[in-house]
């Protein structure tokens, strides 16, 4: 869906992005991550032509967007930024309706779309549509920003550190809300963050950049954590990369012990949970095992020894990549 070919941006004599080549498959989330000044946001802004590339090509659905009207291009791409950027003098409904109005949609269609999207992001349209941005919390305003970006149903969504200015609890909830939406909508997303934890949670693929906009590794979260491509990547993801990888490693039913006759007193996790979820339950209940359940049915028991073996495999990079089913289990409650 999105393909960058030798994309380069220079500001004077400084190279911000250096011949970046990568492809984002349709319906997946690519996270650009790296230290400050590595070209993450510059790369994103070149995709919607807020920054013009010095050289290289950008393709969306095999269309070379470096040759199209940038204003028309931006109306086809949803854009969410850290500070939201809502118009303070407009109601929430009018903010969400901005792009459909520019596209000339009929009033009834716009009204229906606004109501649908507010409900989709967890804001009751009857309660919030006529409010103004200053009447909402930071988390609620960020949800409105996502709704506005989705208003014209764009196939591509760009998100520039969208949850970076929000408190940690709300941030976790909004991350979960986005994962829920993405599981339903399957947009092609480019997501910028400086936080490797967020990148691991949000991305189907992670692009790790270093200073000068050089791509060090582009792969699934599991492979980035399990098989760092360079000393820079290994340093960036941290010495605790094995623990981080538990976040993206599903529970393997093949490593489970038989279920006991009674589950009384044994903590439980869903069969679609991650090893991190299982370890958290063990620690919380001071247990060395946890029951893995599918609804009311016990699938088996995961022991601390089996979890430790899986963690060792994750450090060796010998187990598989992340699954979409695991990602959906990251969902959180609304803010």
C-alpha positions in Angstrom: 0.0 0.0 0.0 2.8 2.5 0.9 6.2 2.1 -0.7 9.2 4.4 -0.2 12.0 4.1 -2.6 15.4 5.7 -1.7 13.6 8.6 -0.1 16.0 11.4 0.9 15.6 14.7 2.6 18.4 17.3 3.0 18.1 20.6 4.9 21.0 22.6 3.6 24.0 20.4 4.1 22.4 18.2 6.7 20.9 14.8 5.7 17.7 14.2 7.7 16.6 11.1 5.8 19.1 9.0 3.8 17.8 6.9 0.9 15.1 5.2 3.0 13.5 2.2 1.3 10.6 0.3 2.9 7.1 -1.0 2.2 4.1 -1.0 4.4 1.6 -3.8 3.4 -2.1 -2.9 3.2 -3.9 -3.0 6.5 -0.8 -3.0 8.6 0.8 -0.6 11.1 4.4 0.4 10.6 6.0 2.2 13.5 8.9 4.5 12.9 11.1 4.7 16.0 14.5 6.0 16.9 16.2 8.7 18.9 15.5 12.4 18.5 16.7 13.8 15.2 16.6 10.5 13.3 14.1 11.6 10.7 10.9 9.9 11.9 8.6 12.9 11.6 10.3 14.2 8.5 9.7 10.8 6.8 6.0 10.9 7.8 5.6 14.5 6.6 7.1 13.5 3.2 4.4 10.9 2.8 1.7 13.5 2.8 3.9 16.2 1.2 4.0 18.6 4.2 7.8 18.2 3.6 8.9 17.8 0.0 11.6 15.1 -0.6 14.9 16.0 -2.0 15.0 12.8 -4.0 13.3 9.4 -4.1 9.8 8.3 -4.7 6.6 7.7 -2.6 4.0 5.3 -3.8 0.5 4.8 -2.4 -1.4 2.0 -4.1 1.2 2.1 -6.9 0.5 5.8 -7.5 3.5 8.0 -7.4 2.3 10.8 -5.0 5.4 12.9 -5.6 3.7 14.1 -8.8 0.1 14.8 -7.6 -1.5 17.9 -6.1 -0.4 17.9 -2.4 -3.7 19.4 -1.2 -5.8 16.7 -2.9 -3.3 14.1 -1.6 -3.8 15.2 2.1 -7.5 14.9 1.8 -7.0 11.2 1.0 -4.7 10.7 4.1 -5.8 10.9 7.7 -3.4 12.7 10.0 -3.2 12.6 13.8 -0.7 14.7 15.7 0.4 14.8 19.3 -1.3 18.1 20.2 -4.5 17.1 18.4 -4.9 20.5 16.6 -8.7 20.8 17.0 -10.2 24.1 16.0 -11.2 25.7 19.4 -14.1 27.8 17.9 -15.8 24.8 16.3 -17.9 22.2 18.0 -16.7 18.6 18.2 -19.1 17.6 15.3 -17.8 20.5 13.1 -14.2 19.5 13.9 -14.8 15.9 12.8 -16.7 17.1 9.7 -13.8 19.3 8.4 -12.6 17.1 5.6 -16.0 15.8 4.4 -17.1 19.4 4.0 -14.0 20.2 2.0 -14.9 17.2 -0.2 -18.4 18.5 -0.8 -20.3 15.8 1.1 -24.1 16.4 1.6 -25.2 17.5 5.0 -27.1 14.3 5.9 -24.1 12.2 5.0 -21.8 14.3 7.0 -24.0 14.2 10.1 -24.4 10.5 9.8 -20.6 10.0 9.5 -19.8 12.3 12.4 -22.3 10.4 14.7 -20.9 7.0 13.5 -17.3 8.0 14.2 -17.8 9.6 17.6 -19.5 6.4 18.7 -16.7 4.4 17.2 -14.1 6.1 19.2 -16.1 5.8 22.4 -17.7 9.2 22.6 -21.5 9.2 22.6 -22.5 11.6 19.8 -25.6 12.7 21.6 -23.4 13.9 24.6 -20.3 15.2 22.8 -21.2 16.4 19.3 -22.2 19.9 20.4 -19.4 20.4 22.9 -16.3 22.5 22.3 -12.7 21.2 22.6 -12.0 23.1 25.9 -14.9 21.1 27.5 -13.1 17.8 26.9 -10.2 16.0 28.7 -6.9 15.5 26.9 -7.8 11.9 26.2 -11.2 12.8 24.8 -9.7 15.5 22.5 -7.2 12.9 21.2 -10.1 10.6 20.4 -11.8 13.4 18.5 -8.5 13.9 16.6 -8.6 10.2 15.5 -12.3 10.5 14.5 -11.5 13.6 12.4 -8.6 11.8 10.7 -11.0 8.9 9.8 -13.9 11.1 8.7 -13.5 10.7 4.9 -12.6 7.0 5.3 -9.0 7.4 4.1 -7.1 4.2 3.3 -3.9 5.6 4.9 -3.5 7.1 8.4 -0.4 9.0 9.6 0.0 9.3 13.4 2.8 11.5 14.8 3.4 10.6 18.4 -0.4 10.8 18.9 -0.4 9.8 22.6 2.9 11.4 23.7 1.4 14.3 25.6 -1.0 12.3 27.7 -0.7 10.8 31.1 0.5 7.2 31.3 -2.9 5.7 32.3 -4.8 7.5 29.6 -2.1 6.7 27.1 -2.4 3.0 27.7 -6.1 3.2 27.3 -5.9 5.1 24.0 -3.3 2.7 22.7 -5.8 -0.1 23.4 -8.6 1.8 21.8 -6.6 2.4 18.7 -5.7 -1.4 18.5 -9.4 -2.1 18.7 -10.2 0.3 15.9 -7.4 -1.0 13.8 -8.6 -4.6 14.2 -11.9 -3.4 12.9 -10.9 -0.9 10.2 -7.6 -2.3 8.9 -6.1 1.0 7.8 -2.6 1.2 6.5 -0.9 3.2 9.3 2.5 4.9 9.7 3.0 5.7 13.4 5.8 7.7 14.8 7.1 7.3 18.4 10.3 7.6 20.3 9.2 4.9 22.8 10.2 1.3 21.9 7.6 -0.1 24.4 4.9 1.7 22.4 6.4 0.6 19.1 6.3 -3.0 20.2 2.7 -2.8 21.3 1.3 -0.8 18.4 3.3 -2.1 15.4 2.9 -5.0 13.0 6.3 -3.9 11.7 8.9 -1.6 13.3 11.4 0.6 11.4 14.3 1.6 13.6 16.2 4.7 12.4 19.4 6.2 13.6 20.8 9.7 13.2 20.8 10.9 9.7 17.6 9.0 8.8 19.4 5.7 8.2 17.3 2.6 8.4 18.9 0.0 10.8 16.2 -2.6 10.8 12.7 -3.1 9.5 10.9 -6.2 10.8 8.2 -7.5 13.1 8.4 -6.6 16.8 9.3 -10.2 17.7 12.2 -10.3 15.2 13.5 -6.8 16.2 13.6 -7.9 19.8 14.8 -11.4 19.2 17.3 -10.7 16.4 18.6 -7.1 16.5 20.3 -6.4 13.2 23.1 -4.3 14.6 24.7 -3.2 17.9 22.7 0.1 17.6 19.4 -1.8 17.5 20.4 -4.0 20.4 21.3 -1.0 22.4 18.1 0.9 21.4 15.7 -1.9 22.3 17.5 -2.4 25.6 19.1 -5.2 27.6 15.7 -6.3 28.7 14.6 -7.1 25.2 13.8 -10.7 26.2 11.3 -9.4 28.7 9.9 -6.9 26.2 9.4 -9.8 23.8 7.1 -11.5 26.2 4.6 -8.7 25.3 4.4 -10.0 21.7 4.8 -13.8 22.4 1.6 -15.8 22.6 1.1 -18.7 24.9 1.9 -21.9 23.1 -0.8 -24.5 24.0 1.8 -27.2 23.3 3.9 -26.3 26.3 1.0 -26.5 28.8 0.6 -29.0 31.6 -2.7 -30.9 32.1 -5.5 -29.0 33.9 -6.0 -29.9 37.6 -9.4 -31.3 38.6 -10.2 -27.9 40.3 -9.0 -24.4 39.4 -9.8 -23.0 42.9 -7.0 -20.6 43.8 -5.2 -20.8 40.5 -4.9 -17.5 38.6 -6.2 -17.6 35.0 -5.3 -16.0 31.7 -7.1 -16.2 28.3 -5.6 -18.6 25.8 -5.1 -15.6 23.5 -3.0 -13.7 26.2 0.7 -13.1 26.0 3.5 -14.5 28.1 3.7 -11.1 29.7 0.1 -11.4 30.9 0.8 -14.8 32.3 3.9 -13.6 34.2 2.0 -10.7 35.6 -0.7 -13.0 37.0 1.9 -15.3 38.5 3.7 -12.4 40.2 0.4 -10.8 41.4 -0.8 -14.1 43.0 2.7 -15.2 44.1 2.3 -18.4 42.1 4.6 -20.4 39.9 1.8 -21.5 37.5 -1.3 -20.1 35.9 -4.3 -21.7 34.3 -4.9 -20.9 30.6 -8.6 -20.8 29.7 -10.8 -20.5 26.7 -14.0 -19.0 28.1 -15.0 -21.4 30.9 -12.9 -24.3 29.6 -9.4 -24.9 31.0 -6.9 -25.5 28.1 -3.9 -26.3 30.4 -1.5 -24.9 33.0 1.5 -22.7 32.1 4.3 -23.2 34.6 7.1 -20.8 35.5 9.6 -23.2 34.1 7.8 -23.3 30.8 7.5 -19.5 30.7 11.2 -19.3 31.5 12.1 -21.6 28.6 9.9 -19.5 26.3 11.7 -16.3 27.5 15.1 -17.9 26.8 13.9 -18.8 23.3 12.8 -15.2 22.9 16.3 -14.0 23.7 17.8 -16.5 21.2 15.2 -15.3 18.6 14.1 -18.9 18.0 10.4 -18.6 18.3 7.9 -17.0 15.9 6.6 -13.5 15.2 3.8 -11.5 16.5 0.2 -12.5 15.7 -2.8 -10.3 15.2 -4.8 -12.3 17.7 -2.3 -11.3 20.4 -2.5 -7.7 19.4 -6.2 -7.6 19.9 -5.7 -8.8 23.4 -3.9 -5.6 24.2 -7.2 -3.8 24.1 -8.0 -1.5 27.0 -11.1 0.2 28.4 -12.3 3.6 27.1 -11.1 6.8 28.7 
